[in-house]
Amino acid sequence: MQGEPQAALITGLFGTGKSSVVVEMADVLEHHVLPYAVIDLDWLCWGWAGGAEGSEHRMMLANLAPVMTNYLGAATSSSLARSRTTGRFGRSRPRSSAGSGWTDAE
């Protein structure tokens, strides 16, 4: 993988194997000596952000921006993200903050 950073967004319900898939993907990237980052999007919005409609989503995006900046600054070329619910990001996927092209996989 060369050129622009690549990203994959893995979504699904609790217990469907998202983390297991991401670990396998990370193992493949590591085996090929490719830099990568694994980001659990649920942890970026865990908390109470005031309860207003979309507040959890806005908090996740606000936290994702500096995390991706830090990984990209460290020359990470691949990002693997997971989230617990399908369709959670609606029309404004994380790329609005992360600046990466996301590939959805379910």
N, C-alpha and C positions, 0 to 999 in steps of 0.2 A: 504494500500500500504506500503510495507516494502521492504528493500533491496535497489537496485540501483534506482536512480532517474528516473522518467518517464517523457515523454514529448509528446505533441501533437502539430502538425503544421497544422493550419487551413489556407487554401488559397482560393482565389476566386476573382472575379471581384468586382469593386465598387458596393456597395449597395446590396450585396447578402446575408447579414446577418451574416458575420463572427464574428463581435463584439458581436452580440446578442448571438450567439452560445457559444462564449468564456465566456461571463458573466454567462450564465446558467451552464456551466461546473464549473466555479469558485464557484458558489453558492452551487453546489453539494459537491465539495471538502470541502468548509467551513462548510457546514451542518454536514459533517462527521468528522469535526475537524482535517482535513489533511492540512498541510502547502502547499502552492502553490505560484506561481508567474505567472503573466500575462505580457507578453512582446509583444509590438507592433513592429514588425521588421521594418516596414516602417519608424518609427521614428529613428531607429538606422542608417539609411542611408539617411535621409532627408538632402539635401544640395548638393553642387557641389564638387565632389571629383576629379576634373581635366578633366573630360570628356573622358578619355581613356576607351577603351572597358573593361567592367567588373569592373570599378572603384567603382561604387555604390555597387556592390556585395561585393567587397573586404572591403569597408568601413563598411558595415553591419556586416561582419564576425569579423572584428577587434573590433568593438564596442560590439558585442555579447559576446565575450570571457570574458571580465571582468564583464559584467552584470551577466552572468551565474555563474561565480566564486563567486560573492557576494551573490547571492541567495542560492547557494549550501552551502556556508559558514554559512548561516543563517538557515541551516537545512531544506531548502525547498525541498520537495520530488517530487513535480509535477510542470511542467512548461507548460504553455499554450501560444502559439505564434500565431500571425496572420500576414498575408501579403496580399497585395492587388491583386497580380496576380498569377494565376495558373502556375505552372512550373517555377517560377521565379528563383529558386535556381539551376536548372539544375542538374548536376551530383554531385556537392559538396554542399550537404545540410548543414544546420547549425551545424550538429553534428561534422563537421570538426573542429569547434572552441569550441562548447559547451560541447562536450564529452558525450552527452546524446543520447539515441536511440530515434529517432523521428518517430512518427506515422503520416502519411499523411491522412488528411481527407478533402474532398471537398464537 
